[in-house]
């Protein structure tokens, strides 16, 4: 009985972590699906989004939930600026050049956060919360809000990709770039929107991660491996696969603490990623968006 309760409790934590990883993984998958390169600065965009949301709250004394749209807007603008000033100039070179550049951008963003905010640990306002007791399970209110916020963001993204002309154009470019260009799809406009969405999703993950724990300059870097693992497990370049990958990785990382020390959770994500790559190199989901 005790093991069952513990398993269910860890599963709740896993769903919360999976919700955060899902937002980051969808952004990674969208960028890879259209631009065909792994954006290793994505973790630091997560950090920038979280700190932008915190800064907005400090300046305005607004309620916490204003941090989410503020952080998403700030990170989206920063992502587009990075693309226009750096990536656009080297976009047609070998993918390894873009990959190395993204490492450099990540270091710059992390240093930028440390210069402004210092190495201190911050937290969003809210204080200590009394958990809700359901049966023998403790449910923290913030965990419910994190899951609902992630669900709303993913739902809105789904509607955008399936119901709007821009969303359909993004899916077409991901499936066949050359054919999409021949049909008259404005590539640069779609790429800019991809960066806007990728940055916004990264910030969403960052704000929700900060709500679940604390804000540090390395928070995005620390979660980068699980985010990439979720994207790869679900099928890199497949945003819908990233949802399943994020939940799978989140659940596995939390449930693994029944048997392993919590410090090994990133290693669990890495092992699952390697196992999926060996058994199914294209990830769980193979095919179009």
N, C-alpha and C positions, 0 to 999 in steps of 0.2 A: 504493500500500500504506500509506504513511504517513497519507494522508487518511482511509482506511478505519479505521485504528486510532484515530486522533484522533476520528473521528465516533462510534465505539463507546464510547470513553472518556467523551466528553461526554454520550452517551446514558445511561450509567450515572449520571453526575451529575444528568442531567435526571430520571431516574426517582426519585432520592432527593429532589430538590427537589419533584417532582410529588407524592410521598407526603406531604410536609409541607403543600403547598398544598391537597391534597385534604382533609385534616382541617379546615383553616380554612374552606375553601369549603363543605363539607357543613354546618358550623355556620351560616354565613351563609345558605345556602339554606333550612335548616330554619326559622330565625327569620323569613325573608321569606315562606316558604310558609304559615306559620300566622298571623303577626302583620302581614304585608303592609307591612313597612317595612325599609329598608336600615340595618343596624346598624353605623354607622361607628366605634363604640367597640370593635368586634370585634378590631381589631389590637392595641389596648391590653390587652384580655383575654388575648391571646396572650402579651404581655409579662408580665402579672401571673401567669399560670400558670407560665411559665418561672422567674420569680424565687421563686414560692412553692415550687416543687420544689427549687430551689437552697437556699432557707432551711431546708427540712426536712432536707436532707442535712447542712447545717452544724450543725444542732441535735442530730442523732441519730447522725452519722457512719455512716449506713446506706449500703449499696451504691447505685450510681447508679440502678438501675432502680426504686428506691423513689421517686425524684423524679417519675416519670410518674404513678402513682396519687395521690401527694400533691398535685402541681400540678393535676391534673384535679379532684380533690375541692375544693381551695381556690378555683379559678376558678369552678367550678359554683356554690358557695355565694355567692360574690361576685356572680355574674350574677343569681341569684335575688333577692338583696338589692337590687341596682340596680333590677330590675323592680318589686319590691314597693314601694320607696320613691320611685321617680321615674316610670318608664314607666306603671305601673298607673294613676296619677292623670291622665295625659294620653293614655291609650290611645285614647279615642274622639274625640280632636280630629283636626285635619287631619294627614296623614302628614308634612308638612313640619315640623310642630312636633316630632314624634318624631325626625325626622332631625337637626334642629338640636340637640335635646337630647342625642342620641347623640354629636355632636361634643364637646359640653361634658363629658359623662361620660368620653369618651376623654382629654381634657385633664386631668381630675381624676385618673384612674387613672395617667396618665403622671407627673404631678407627685407622686402618692403614692409611686410607685416611686423617683423621684429623691430624695424626702425621706428615705426609709428607707435606700436603697442608695447614694445619691450618683450622680454621673455616670460612675463607674468601669466598666471592662470586666471581666466575670467569665467564668469558664468552668467547665464541669462537670469533676469529677475524671476522670482517665483517661490524661492525658499524651499524648505523641507515640506514634502507632501505626505499626507497620511494615505497609505494605500487602501484601495477598496478590497474587502475580503469577499471573495466569491467561492463558496465551498471552502476548500483549504488553500485557495490560491490568492496571492497578493497581487493586485493589479494597480500599478501606479498611474494616476490620472494622465501624466505627461505621455505615457506610453500609448494611451488611447488616442490622444491628440496627434502624436507622431504618425500612427498608422492611418488615421483619417486624413491627415494632411497629405501624406504620400499617395493615398488612394485618390484623392481629389485631383492632385497634380497629374497622376498617370491617366486618369479618366479624361481630363482636359486635353492632354497630349494625344490620346487616342482619337478623340473627336477632331482635333486639328489635323492629324495625319490622314484620317479617312474621309472627312467631310469638306475640307477646303482645297482649293486649287493648288495652293502653295504646298500643302501637305502631300498631295498626290504627286506634285512635281518632285518633291524630295524623295519619295519612294521610287519614282521613275529613274532619277539620277543614281540612286543606290543600286537598282537592278541592272541598268545599262547606261553608263555615262554617255557614250558616243551616240547612241540612239536618241537619248533624251535631248542632247544638244541639236541633233538634226531636226527634231520636231519643234525647235524654237524655244525651249526652256531657257530662261536667263540664268546661266550658271553662276555668275558672281553674286546675283541676288539670292539664289538658293543657298550658296555657301555662307553668305552673311547671316541668313536666317538660321542655318544649322549651328553657327557659332553662338548666336543669341540664345537658342534653345539649349545648347550644350552647357553654356555658362550658367544659365538660369537653373537648370537641373542640378548642376554641381553645387550651386549656392543653396538650393533646397536641401540637398543632402547635408551640407555643412551646418545650416541653421538647425535642422532636426538633430544632427549629431551633437551639436552644442547644447541643445535642450536636454538630450539624454545623458550627457556627461559634462564636460568642461571644454572651454576654448583654449587651445594652445597653438603656437605658431607651427607646430609639427602635426597637428591633428589630421590634416588632409594627407600628408605624406604617410602617416601611420596606417591609414585606411586604404591607401592606394592599391596594395596587393589584393585585399579582398574585393575591391571594386573591379579590378581587371579580371580576377578569377571569376566573378559573377558574370561579366560580359563574355568571357571566353567559354565558360561552361554553357551558357545559354545559346551561344553561337555568335561570335564576334561580328559586329555589323548588323545584328538583328535585335532591334529595340524590344520587341515582344519576348524574345528569348531571354533578354537581360532581366525581365521581371521574374521568370522562373529561376534563372541562375542566382539572382540576388536572394530570393527566398531560400533556395537550397543551401547556399553558402552561409547565410545568416543562421539558419536552423542548425546546420552542422557545427558551426563554430561554437554556438552556445551549448548545445547538447554534449559536445565533446568535453565540457568541463566536468561532466560526471566521472570521467576517467582520467583526464589530463589536467595539468595546471593551466589556469587561464592564460598565462603568457604564451602558451602553445597555440592559441586560437588562429593566428595568422598562418602558422604551419599547416593547420588543418585545411584552410582555404587553398593553400598551395598544393597540398597532396590531392585534394579533390580535382583541382584544375589539371594536374598532370595525369591523373587517372582517366579523366574524360578525354583529354587530348590523345591518349594512347588508344582508348576504346572507340572513340568517335571524334576524329580530328576536327570536324566541322562544328562540334558542339551538339547540344541536345536538339536544337532546332536548326534545320538546314532548309534553305529556300528563301523566298522573297520576304519583305517586311510584312 
